[in-house]
Amino acid sequence: MATSRVRSDIALDLRVSGQLDDLTSSQRIAVSRIVQEALSNVRDHSGANRATVSVDGGSDVLTITVADDGRGFDPATTEERVRPHVQLGLVGMAQRAHLLGGTFSVTTQVGGPTTVEATIPRWRPEPADA
């Protein structure tokens, strides 16, 4: 008999597109951890009713977007509070993207909504005959 646990009442919309089969292990880990942390933040801090996760495997870049309809926050105040805890939250997501040559941004305001976006360049080994 299978059991399930509900951690949140937030409605989640998942959108996956593009080519994701050839991601490196580093890219796979970064995508999963960024999504995981962003959703934890939505659950723990946003007061959102709905969230959308989009992962697009484009030919040159991976794009990860997590958006919610929550209360938002003041980015300047939050950055000052989280800076001492660099392994956690927004700073940790940014570090993961930057370590792989990517970008990270948060678009929000008090009253919401909030969108977190990370991009990671595609990396593929050169063909052996190149």
N, CA, C and O atoms as a GROMACS GRO file, in nm:
protein
  520
    1MET      N    1   0.084  -0.118   0.000
    1MET     CA    2   0.000   0.000   0.000
    1MET      C    3   0.089   0.125   0.000
    1MET      O    4   0.178   0.139   0.084
    2ALA      N    5   0.066   0.213  -0.092
    2ALA     CA    6   0.144   0.335  -0.102
    2ALA      C    7   0.080   0.445  -0.019
    2ALA      O    8  -0.043   0.456  -0.011
    3THR      N    9   0.165   0.524   0.044
    3THR     CA   10   0.116   0.638   0.117
    3THR      C   11   0.181   0.763   0.060
    3THR      O   12   0.290   0.757   0.003
    4SER      N   13   0.114   0.873   0.074
    4SER     CA   14   0.172   0.998   0.027
    4SER      C   15   0.162   1.101   0.139
    4SER      O   16   0.071   1.098   0.221
    5ARG      N   17   0.259   1.190   0.138
    5ARG     CA   18   0.257   1.299   0.236
    5ARG      C   19   0.246   1.429   0.161
    5ARG      O   20   0.311   1.451   0.059
    6VAL      N   21   0.163   1.515   0.212
    6VAL     CA   22   0.147   1.647   0.153
    6VAL      C   23   0.226   1.744   0.240
    6VAL      O   24   0.200   1.757   0.360
    7ARG      N   25   0.321   1.814   0.179
    7ARG     CA   26   0.401   1.912   0.251
    7ARG      C   27   0.347   2.053   0.236
    7ARG      O   28   0.386   2.144   0.308
    8SER      N   29   0.255   2.068   0.139
    8SER     CA   30   0.206   2.202   0.111
    8SER      C   31   0.074   2.193   0.036
    8SER      O   32   0.047   2.095  -0.034
    9ASP      N   33  -0.007   2.298   0.050
    9ASP     CA   34  -0.130   2.308  -0.026
    9ASP      C   35  -0.112   2.394  -0.152
    9ASP      O   36  -0.210   2.427  -0.219
   10ILE      N   37   0.011   2.429  -0.183
   10ILE     CA   38   0.039   2.513  -0.299
   10ILE      C   39   0.020   2.432  -0.426
   10ILE      O   40   0.078   2.324  -0.441
   11ALA      N   41  -0.060   2.484  -0.519
   11ALA     CA   42  -0.079   2.418  -0.648
   11ALA      C   43   0.048   2.438  -0.730
   11ALA      O   44   0.098   2.550  -0.742
   12LEU      N   45   0.100   2.331  -0.788
   12LEU     CA   46   0.226   2.336  -0.862
   12LEU      C   47   0.203   2.299  -1.007
   12LEU      O   48   0.141   2.198  -1.038
   13ASP      N   49   0.253   2.384  -1.096
   13ASP     CA   50   0.249   2.359  -1.239
   13ASP      C   51   0.392   2.334  -1.284
   13ASP      O   52   0.478   2.420  -1.265
   14LEU      N   53   0.420   2.218  -1.342
   14LEU     CA   54   0.554   2.181  -1.388
   14LEU      C   55   0.555   2.181  -1.540
   14LEU      O   56   0.472   2.117  -1.604
   15ARG      N   57   0.652   2.254  -1.596
   15ARG     CA   58   0.667   2.263  -1.742
   15ARG      C   59   0.810   2.228  -1.778
   15ARG      O   60   0.904   2.298  -1.739
   16VAL      N   61   0.828   2.121  -1.851
   16VAL     CA   62   0.960   2.076  -1.894
   16VAL      C   63   0.960   2.072  -2.046
   16VAL      O   64   0.871   2.014  -2.107
   17SER      N   65   1.062   2.134  -2.106
   17SER     CA   66   1.068   2.137  -2.251
   17SER      C   67   1.213   2.131  -2.297
   17SER      O   68   1.306   2.151  -2.218
   18GLY      N   69   1.230   2.103  -2.424
   18GLY     CA   70   1.364   2.101  -2.482
   18GLY      C   71   1.437   1.971  -2.456
   18GLY      O   72   1.378   1.872  -2.414
   19GLN      N   73   1.566   1.974  -2.484
   19GLN     CA   74   1.652   1.857  -2.472
   19GLN      C   75   1.721   1.856  -2.336
   19GLN      O   76   1.800   1.945  -2.306
   20LEU      N   77   1.690   1.756  -2.256
   20LEU     CA   78   1.750   1.744  -2.123
   20LEU      C   79   1.825   1.613  -2.104
   20LEU      O   80   1.888   1.593  -2.000
   21ASP      N   81   1.820   1.523  -2.202
   21ASP     CA   82   1.881   1.391  -2.188
   21ASP      C   83   2.033   1.395  -2.180
   21ASP      O   84   2.093   1.306  -2.119
   22ASP      N   85   2.096   1.494  -2.240
   22ASP     CA   86   2.242   1.495  -2.247
   22ASP      C   87   2.307   1.590  -2.145
   22ASP      O   88   2.421   1.631  -2.164
   23LEU      N   89   2.237   1.625  -2.039
   23LEU     CA   90   2.296   1.711  -1.937
   23LEU      C   91   2.409   1.639  -1.865
   23LEU      O   92   2.404   1.518  -1.844
   24THR      N   93   2.510   1.716  -1.828
   24THR     CA   94   2.617   1.658  -1.746
   24THR      C   95   2.563   1.634  -1.605
   24THR      O   96   2.458   1.688  -1.568
   25SER      N   97   2.633   1.556  -1.527
   25SER     CA   98   2.588   1.532  -1.389
   25SER      C   99   2.589   1.662  -1.310
   25SER      O  100   2.501   1.682  -1.226
   26SER      N  101   2.684   1.750  -1.334
   26SER     CA  102   2.688   1.880  -1.264
   26SER      C  103   2.567   1.964  -1.299
   26SER      O  104   2.510   2.030  -1.212
   27GLN      N  105   2.526   1.962  -1.425
   27GLN     CA  106   2.409   2.038  -1.467
   27GLN      C  107   2.283   1.980  -1.404
   27GLN      O  108   2.196   2.054  -1.358
   28ARG      N  109   2.271   1.848  -1.402
   28ARG     CA  110   2.154   1.783  -1.342
   28ARG      C  111   2.141   1.817  -1.194
   28ARG      O  112   2.033   1.848  -1.145
   29ILE      N  113   2.253   1.812  -1.124
   29ILE     CA  114   2.252   1.844  -0.981
   29ILE      C  115   2.213   1.990  -0.961
   29ILE      O  116   2.131   2.021  -0.874
   30ALA      N  117   2.271   2.079  -1.040
   30ALA     CA  118   2.240   2.222  -1.026
   30ALA      C  119   2.092   2.248  -1.050
   30ALA      O  120   2.028   2.320  -0.974
   31VAL      N  121   2.037   2.190  -1.156
   31VAL     CA  122   1.895   2.210  -1.187
   31VAL      C  123   1.809   2.161  -1.071
   31VAL      O  124   1.720   2.232  -1.025
   32SER      N  125   1.835   2.040  -1.024
   32SER     CA  126   1.751   1.984  -0.917
   32SER      C  127   1.764   2.062  -0.787
   32SER      O  128   1.664   2.084  -0.719
   33ARG      N  129   1.883   2.104  -0.752
   33ARG     CA  130   1.901   2.178  -0.627
   33ARG      C  131   1.843   2.319  -0.634
   33ARG      O  132   1.788   2.368  -0.535
   34ILE      N  133   1.855   2.384  -0.749
   34ILE     CA  134   1.796   2.518  -0.763
   34ILE      C  135   1.644   2.508  -0.752
   34ILE      O  136   1.582   2.588  -0.682
   35VAL      N  137   1.585   2.412  -0.822
   35VAL     CA  138   1.440   2.394  -0.813
   35VAL      C  139   1.399   2.359  -0.670
   35VAL      O  140   1.302   2.415  -0.617
   36GLN      N  141   1.472   2.268  -0.609
   36GLN     CA  142   1.440   2.226  -0.471
   36GLN      C  143   1.444   2.344  -0.374
   36GLN      O  144   1.352   2.362  -0.295
   37GLU      N  145   1.549   2.423  -0.380
   37GLU     CA  146   1.561   2.536  -0.287
   37GLU      C  147   1.457   2.643  -0.317
   37GLU      O  148   1.398   2.700  -0.224
   38ALA      N  149   1.432   2.670  -0.444
   38ALA     CA  150   1.332   2.771  -0.478
   38ALA      C  151   1.193   2.729  -0.428
   38ALA      O  152   1.119   2.811  -0.375
   39LEU      N  153   1.159   2.601  -0.445
   39LEU     CA  154   1.029   2.554  -0.396
   39LEU      C  155   1.022   2.554  -0.244
   39LEU      O  156   0.916   2.579  -0.187
   40SER      N  157   1.134   2.525  -0.178
   40SER     CA  158   1.136   2.535  -0.032
   40SER      C  159   1.109   2.677   0.013
   40SER      O  160   1.036   2.700   0.109
   41ASN      N  161   1.169   2.773  -0.058
   41ASN     CA  162   1.144   2.914  -0.025
   41ASN      C  163   0.998   2.952  -0.048
   41ASN      O  164   0.940   3.025   0.031
   42VAL      N  165   0.940   2.903  -0.158
   42VAL     CA  166   0.799   2.930  -0.185
   42VAL      C  167   0.715   2.875  -0.069
   42VAL      O  168   0.629   2.945  -0.016
   43ARG      N  169   0.740   2.750  -0.032
   43ARG     CA  170   0.663   2.686   0.075
   43ARG      C  171   0.680   2.758   0.209
   43ARG      O  172   0.583   2.783   0.280
   44ASP      N  173   0.804   2.791   0.243
   44ASP     CA  174   0.834   2.842   0.376
   44ASP      C  175   0.812   2.992   0.394
   44ASP      O  176   0.788   3.038   0.506
   45HIS      N  177   0.819   3.069   0.286
   45HIS     CA  178   0.822   3.214   0.303
   45HIS      C  179   0.719   3.294   0.223
   45HIS      O  180   0.691   3.408   0.258
   46SER      N  181   0.661   3.236   0.118
   46SER     CA  182   0.585   3.319   0.023
   46SER      C  183   0.438   3.341   0.055
   46SER      O  184   0.381   3.444   0.021
   47GLY      N  185   0.377   3.244   0.121
   47GLY     CA  186   0.232   3.251   0.138
   47GLY      C  187   0.158   3.230   0.007
   47GLY      O  188   0.042   3.269  -0.006
   48ALA      N  189   0.224   3.169  -0.090
   48ALA     CA  190   0.167   3.152  -0.224
   48ALA      C  191   0.057   3.046  -0.225
   48ALA      O  192   0.056   2.953  -0.145
   49ASN      N  193  -0.034   3.062  -0.320
   49ASN     CA  194  -0.135   2.961  -0.349
   49ASN      C  195  -0.093   2.875  -0.467
   49ASN      O  196  -0.136   2.760  -0.480
   50ARG      N  197  -0.008   2.931  -0.553
   50ARG     CA  198   0.030   2.864  -0.677
   50ARG      C  199   0.175   2.894  -0.711
   50ARG      O  200   0.225   3.004  -0.685
   51ALA      N  201   0.243   2.794  -0.769
   51ALA     CA  202   0.380   2.812  -0.816
   51ALA      C  203   0.396   2.738  -0.949
   51ALA      O  204   0.330   2.638  -0.975
   52THR      N  205   0.485   2.791  -1.031
   52THR     CA  206   0.515   2.729  -1.160
   52THR      C  207   0.665   2.705  -1.168
   52THR      O  208   0.745   2.795  -1.141
   53VAL      N  209   0.702   2.583  -1.206
   53VAL     CA  210   0.842   2.548  -1.230
   53VAL      C  211   0.855   2.520  -1.379
   53VAL      O  212   0.782   2.437  -1.433
   54SER      N  213   0.948   2.589  -1.444
   54SER     CA  214   0.975   2.566  -1.586
   54SER      C  215   1.123   2.533  -1.602
   54SER      O  216   1.209   2.605  -1.552
   55VAL      N  217   1.151   2.425  -1.672
   55VAL     CA  218   1.288   2.389  -1.706
   55VAL      C  219   1.291   2.371  -1.857
   55VAL      O  220   1.222   2.285  -1.911
   56ASP      N  221   1.372   2.453  -1.924
   56ASP     CA  222   1.381   2.448  -2.069
   56ASP      C  223   1.524   2.416  -2.110
   56ASP      O  224   1.617   2.491  -2.078
   57GLY      N  225   1.541   2.305  -2.180
   57GLY     CA  226   1.671   2.266  -2.230
   57GLY      C  227   1.692   2.316  -2.371
   57GLY      O  228   1.673   2.243  -2.467
   58GLY      N  229   1.730   2.442  -2.382
   58GLY     CA  230   1.756   2.501  -2.513
   58GLY      C  231   1.886   2.449  -2.572
   58GLY      O  232   1.962   2.381  -2.503
   59SER      N  233   1.911   2.482  -2.697
   59SER     CA  234   2.031   2.430  -2.763
   59SER      C  235   2.160   2.489  -2.705
   59SER      O  236   2.263   2.422  -2.708
   60ASP      N  237   2.156   2.610  -2.652
   60ASP     CA  238   2.276   2.674  -2.598
   60ASP      C  239   2.272   2.698  -2.448
   60ASP      O  240   2.375   2.718  -2.385
   61VAL      N  241   2.151   2.697  -2.390
   61VAL     CA  242   2.140   2.731  -2.248
   61VAL      C  243   2.022   2.657  -2.186
   61VAL      O  244   1.919   2.634  -2.250
   62LEU      N  245   2.039   2.619  -2.060
   62LEU     CA  246   1.930   2.566  -1.979
   62LEU      C  247   1.870   2.684  -1.905
   62LEU      O  248   1.943   2.769  -1.854
   63THR      N  249   1.739   2.690  -1.898
   63THR     CA  250   1.673   2.796  -1.824
   63THR      C  251   1.581   2.733  -1.721
   63THR      O  252   1.495   2.651  -1.754
   64ILE      N  253   1.600   2.772  -1.597
   64ILE     CA  254   1.519   2.724  -1.485
   64ILE      C  255   1.445   2.843  -1.430
   64ILE      O  256   1.507   2.943  -1.392
   65THR      N  257   1.311   2.835  -1.424
   65THR     CA  258   1.231   2.945  -1.371
   65THR      C  259   1.133   2.890  -1.269
   65THR      O  260   1.063   2.792  -1.294
   66VAL      N  261   1.129   2.953  -1.153
   66VAL     CA  262   1.030   2.920  -1.050
   66VAL      C  263   0.959   3.050  -1.014
   66VAL      O  264   1.022   3.145  -0.968
   67ALA      N  265   0.828   3.052  -1.036
   67ALA     CA  266   0.748   3.172  -1.011
   67ALA      C  267   0.636   3.138  -0.915
   67ALA      O  268   0.582   3.027  -0.918
   68ASP      N  269   0.601   3.233  -0.830
   68ASP     CA  270   0.489   3.210  -0.738
   68ASP      C  271   0.402   3.335  -0.730
   68ASP      O  272   0.442   3.444  -0.771
   69ASP      N  273   0.283   3.316  -0.675
   69ASP     CA  274   0.190   3.428  -0.660
   69ASP      C  275   0.185   3.476  -0.515
   69ASP      O  276   0.084   3.528  -0.469
   70GLY      N  277   0.294   3.458  -0.444
   70GLY     CA  278   0.301   3.492  -0.302
   70GLY      C  279   0.320   3.640  -0.275
   70GLY      O  280   0.304   3.725  -0.362
   71ARG      N  281   0.356   3.667  -0.149
   71ARG     CA  282   0.362   3.805  -0.100
   71ARG      C  283   0.488   3.881  -0.139
   71ARG      O  284   0.495   4.002  -0.115
   72GLY      N  285   0.586   3.815  -0.198
   72GLY     CA  286   0.709   3.884  -0.238
   72GLY      C  287   0.789   3.930  -0.118
   72GLY      O  288   0.757   3.897  -0.004
   73PHE      N  289   0.893   4.007  -0.145
   73PHE     CA  290   0.979   4.059  -0.039
   73PHE      C  291   1.063   4.172  -0.094
   73PHE      O  292   1.068   4.195  -0.215
   74ASP      N  293   1.129   4.243  -0.004
   74ASP     CA  294   1.220   4.350  -0.042
   74ASP      C  295   1.358   4.287  -0.066
   74ASP      O  296   1.422   4.245   0.030
   75PRO      N  297   1.403   4.279  -0.190
   75PRO     CA  298   1.530   4.210  -0.219
   75PRO      C  299   1.650   4.268  -0.145
   75PRO      O  300   1.737   4.192  -0.103
   76ALA      N  301   1.658   4.398  -0.128
   76ALA     CA  302   1.773   4.459  -0.062
   76ALA      C  303   1.781   4.416   0.084
   76ALA      O  304   1.889   4.381   0.133
   77THR      N  305   1.671   4.418   0.154
   77THR     CA  306   1.668   4.377   0.294
   77THR      C  307   1.700   4.229   0.308
   77THR      O  308   1.775   4.190   0.397
   78THR      N  309   1.644   4.147   0.220
   78THR     CA  310   1.667   4.003   0.227
   78THR      C  311   1.812   3.970   0.200
   78THR      O  312   1.870   3.885   0.267
   79GLU      N  313   1.874   4.036   0.101
   79GLU     CA  314   2.014   4.010   0.070
   79GLU      C  315   2.104   4.037   0.190
   79GLU      O  316   2.194   3.959   0.219
   80GLU      N  317   2.080   4.146   0.261
   80GLU     CA  318   2.159   4.179   0.379
   80GLU      C  319   2.143   4.072   0.488
   80GLU      O  320   2.239   4.039   0.556
   81ARG      N  321   2.022   4.020   0.504
   81ARG     CA  322   1.995   3.919   0.605
   81ARG      C  323   2.059   3.784   0.572
   81ARG      O  324   2.104   3.714   0.662
   82VAL      N  325   2.063   3.746   0.443
   82VAL     CA  326   2.111   3.614   0.407
   82VAL      C  327   2.261   3.609   0.377
   82VAL      O  328   2.317   3.500   0.371
   83ARG      N  329   2.326   3.721   0.359
   83ARG     CA  330   2.467   3.720   0.324
   83ARG      C  331   2.552   3.638   0.420
   83ARG      O  332   2.642   3.568   0.374
   84PRO      N  333   2.530   3.643   0.553
   84PRO     CA  334   2.611   3.560   0.642
   84PRO      C  335   2.587   3.410   0.626
   84PRO      O  336   2.667   3.330   0.674
   85HIS      N  337   2.480   3.370   0.561
   85HIS     CA  338   2.445   3.230   0.545
   85HIS      C  339   2.460   3.189   0.399
   85HIS      O  340   2.364   3.144   0.336
   86VAL      N  341   2.582   3.204   0.345
   86VAL     CA  342   2.603   3.190   0.201
   86VAL      C  343   2.572   3.050   0.148
   86VAL      O  344   2.553   3.035   0.027
   87GLN      N  345   2.565   2.950   0.230
   87GLN     CA  346   2.537   2.816   0.180
   87GLN      C  347   2.388   2.792   0.162
   87GLN      O  348   2.349   2.686   0.112
   88LEU      N  349   2.304   2.885   0.202
   88LEU     CA  350   2.161   2.864   0.202
   88LEU      C  351   2.088   2.956   0.104
   88LEU      O  352   2.140   3.061   0.066
   89GLY      N  353   1.970   2.915   0.065
   89GLY     CA  354   1.874   3.002  -0.001
   89GLY      C  355   1.918   3.064  -0.131
   89GLY      O  356   1.980   2.999  -0.215
   90LEU      N  357   1.885   3.190  -0.146
   90LEU     CA  358   1.909   3.263  -0.269
   90LEU      C  359   2.056   3.266  -0.308
   90LEU      O  360   2.091   3.248  -0.424
   91VAL      N  361   2.142   3.288  -0.209
   91VAL     CA  362   2.285   3.296  -0.238
   91VAL      C  363   2.336   3.161  -0.287
   91VAL      O  364   2.417   3.155  -0.380
   92GLY      N  365   2.290   3.053  -0.224
   92GLY     CA  366   2.332   2.919  -0.267
   92GLY      C  367   2.288   2.887  -0.408
   92GLY      O  368   2.363   2.827  -0.485
   93MET      N  369   2.164   2.926  -0.444
   93MET     CA  370   2.117   2.904  -0.581
   93MET      C  371   2.201   2.982  -0.680
   93MET      O  372   2.238   2.931  -0.786
   94ALA      N  373   2.233   3.107  -0.646
   94ALA     CA  374   2.315   3.190  -0.734
   94ALA      C  375   2.453   3.129  -0.752
   94ALA      O  376   2.506   3.126  -0.863
   95GLN      N  377   2.512   3.080  -0.643
   95GLN     CA  378   2.644   3.019  -0.652
   95GLN      C  379   2.644   2.896  -0.742
   95GLN      O  380   2.737   2.877  -0.820
   96ARG      N  381   2.541   2.814  -0.731
   96ARG     CA  382   2.532   2.695  -0.817
   96ARG      C  383   2.531   2.735  -0.965
   96ARG      O  384   2.603   2.677  -1.046
   97ALA      N  385   2.449   2.833  -0.999
   97ALA     CA  386   2.442   2.878  -1.139
   97ALA      C  387   2.575   2.938  -1.183
   97ALA      O  388   2.623   2.908  -1.293
   98HIS      N  389   2.635   3.022  -1.101
   98HIS     CA  390   2.759   3.090  -1.137
   98HIS      C  391   2.876   2.993  -1.151
   98HIS      O  392   2.963   3.013  -1.236
   99LEU      N  393   2.879   2.888  -1.069
   99LEU     CA  394   2.987   2.789  -1.079
   99LEU      C  395   2.987   2.718  -1.214
   99LEU      O  396   3.091   2.669  -1.258
  100LEU      N  397   2.874   2.712  -1.279
  100LEU     CA  398   2.864   2.650  -1.411
  100LEU      C  399   2.860   2.754  -1.523
  100LEU      O  400   2.820   2.723  -1.635
  101GLY      N  401   2.902   2.878  -1.493
  101GLY     CA  402   2.909   2.982  -1.593
  101GLY      C  403   2.777   3.047  -1.625
  101GLY      O  404   2.763   3.112  -1.728
  102GLY      N  405   2.678   3.030  -1.537
  102GLY     CA  406   2.544   3.080  -1.563
  102GLY      C  407   2.510   3.209  -1.492
  102GLY      O  408   2.597   3.276  -1.436
  103THR      N  409   2.384   3.241  -1.494
  103THR     CA  410   2.333   3.362  -1.431
  103THR      C  411   2.220   3.325  -1.335
  103THR      O  412   2.163   3.216  -1.342
  104PHE      N  413   2.190   3.416  -1.246
  104PHE     CA  414   2.082   3.396  -1.150
  104PHE      C  415   2.018   3.531  -1.122
  104PHE      O  416   2.087   3.631  -1.103
  105SER      N  417   1.884   3.534  -1.118
  105SER     CA  418   1.817   3.658  -1.085
  105SER      C  419   1.689   3.629  -1.008
  105SER      O  420   1.628   3.523  -1.019
  106VAL      N  421   1.650   3.729  -0.929
  106VAL     CA  422   1.524   3.725  -0.857
  106VAL      C  423   1.450   3.853  -0.891
  106VAL      O  424   1.504   3.962  -0.878
  107THR      N  425   1.326   3.838  -0.934
  107THR     CA  426   1.241   3.952  -0.962
  107THR      C  427   1.126   3.947  -0.863
  107THR      O  428   1.046   3.853  -0.865
  108THR      N  429   1.117   4.048  -0.778
  108THR     CA  430   1.014   4.049  -0.676
  108THR      C  431   0.993   4.190  -0.624
  108THR      O  432   1.068   4.282  -0.657
  109GLN      N  433   0.892   4.204  -0.545
  109GLN     CA  434   0.865   4.327  -0.471
  109GLN      C  435   0.773   4.291  -0.356
  109GLN      O  436   0.708   4.187  -0.359
  110VAL      N  437   0.768   4.377  -0.257
  110VAL     CA  438   0.675   4.354  -0.147
  110VAL      C  439   0.535   4.350  -0.206
  110VAL      O  440   0.497   4.440  -0.281
  111GLY      N  441   0.459   4.249  -0.174
  111GLY     CA  442   0.326   4.230  -0.229
  111GLY      C  443   0.324   4.127  -0.342
  111GLY      O  444   0.217   4.082  -0.383
  112GLY      N  445   0.444   4.091  -0.391
  112GLY     CA  446   0.457   3.985  -0.489
  112GLY      C  447   0.427   4.029  -0.630
  112GLY      O  448   0.395   4.146  -0.654
  113PRO      N  449   0.437   3.940  -0.722
  113PRO     CA  450   0.481   3.801  -0.711
  113PRO      C  451   0.634   3.792  -0.710
  113PRO      O  452   0.702   3.894  -0.709
  114THR      N  453   0.687   3.670  -0.709
  114THR     CA  454   0.831   3.647  -0.712
  114THR      C  455   0.863   3.549  -0.823
  114THR      O  456   0.794   3.448  -0.841
  115THR      N  457   0.971   3.579  -0.897
  115THR     CA  458   1.022   3.488  -1.000
  115THR      C  459   1.172   3.472  -0.980
  115THR      O  460   1.246   3.571  -0.972
  116VAL      N  461   1.215   3.349  -0.972
  116VAL     CA  462   1.357   3.314  -0.964
  116VAL      C  463   1.394   3.253  -1.098
  116VAL      O  464   1.324   3.164  -1.147
  117GLU      N  465   1.503   3.301  -1.158
  117GLU     CA  466   1.546   3.245  -1.286
  117GLU      C  467   1.696   3.220  -1.284
  117GLU      O  468   1.775   3.305  -1.243
  118ALA      N  469   1.734   3.102  -1.330
  118ALA     CA  470   1.875   3.067  -1.345
  118ALA      C  471   1.896   3.019  -1.488
  118ALA      O  472   1.811   2.950  -1.544
  119THR      N  473   2.008   3.056  -1.545
  119THR     CA  474   2.047   3.004  -1.675
  119THR      C  475   2.183   2.936  -1.659
  119THR      O  476   2.269   2.982  -1.584
  120ILE      N  477   2.199   2.827  -1.730
  120ILE     CA  478   2.326   2.754  -1.727
  120ILE      C  479   2.362   2.722  -1.872
  120ILE      O  480   2.283   2.660  -1.943
  121PRO      N  481   2.480   2.764  -1.917
  121PRO     CA  482   2.519   2.734  -2.055
  121PRO      C  483   2.529   2.583  -2.076
  121PRO      O  484   2.569   2.508  -1.987
  122ARG      N  485   2.491   2.540  -2.196
  122ARG     CA  486   2.506   2.398  -2.231
  122ARG      C  487   2.653   2.369  -2.249
  122ARG      O  488   2.727   2.449  -2.307
  123TRP      N  489   2.695   2.258  -2.200
  123TRP     CA  490   2.832   2.213  -2.223
  123TRP      C  491   2.826   2.075  -2.281
  123TRP      O  492   2.761   1.985  -2.226
  124ARG      N  493   2.894   2.058  -2.390
  124ARG     CA  494   2.901   1.926  -2.454
  124ARG      C  495   3.046   1.902  -2.493
  124ARG      O  496   3.112   1.993  -2.543
  125PRO      N  497   3.096   1.782  -2.472
  125PRO     CA  498   3.234   1.755  -2.512
  125PRO      C  499   3.249   1.767  -2.664
  125PRO      O  500   3.155   1.739  -2.739
  126GLU      N  501   3.366   1.808  -2.706
  126GLU     CA  502   3.397   1.815  -2.849
  126GLU      C  503   3.399   1.674  -2.905
  126GLU      O  504   3.444   1.581  -2.838
  127PRO      N  505   3.351   1.657  -3.028
  127PRO     CA  506   3.359   1.525  -3.090
  127PRO      C  507   3.506   1.480  -3.101
  127PRO      O  508   3.596   1.563  -3.116
  128ALA      N  509   3.529   1.351  -3.093
  128ALA     CA  510   3.665   1.296  -3.093
  128ALA      C  511   3.742   1.331  -3.220
  128ALA      O  512   3.864   1.342  -3.216
  129ASP      N  513   3.673   1.348  -3.331
  129ASP     CA  514   3.741   1.379  -3.457
  129ASP      C  515   3.760   1.528  -3.481
  129ASP      O  516   3.803   1.567  -3.590
  130ALA      N  517   3.729   1.613  -3.382
  130ALA     CA  518   3.741   1.757  -3.401
  130ALA      C  519   3.884   1.804  -3.382
  130ALA      O  520   3.912   1.923  -3.394
   0.00000   0.00000   0.00000
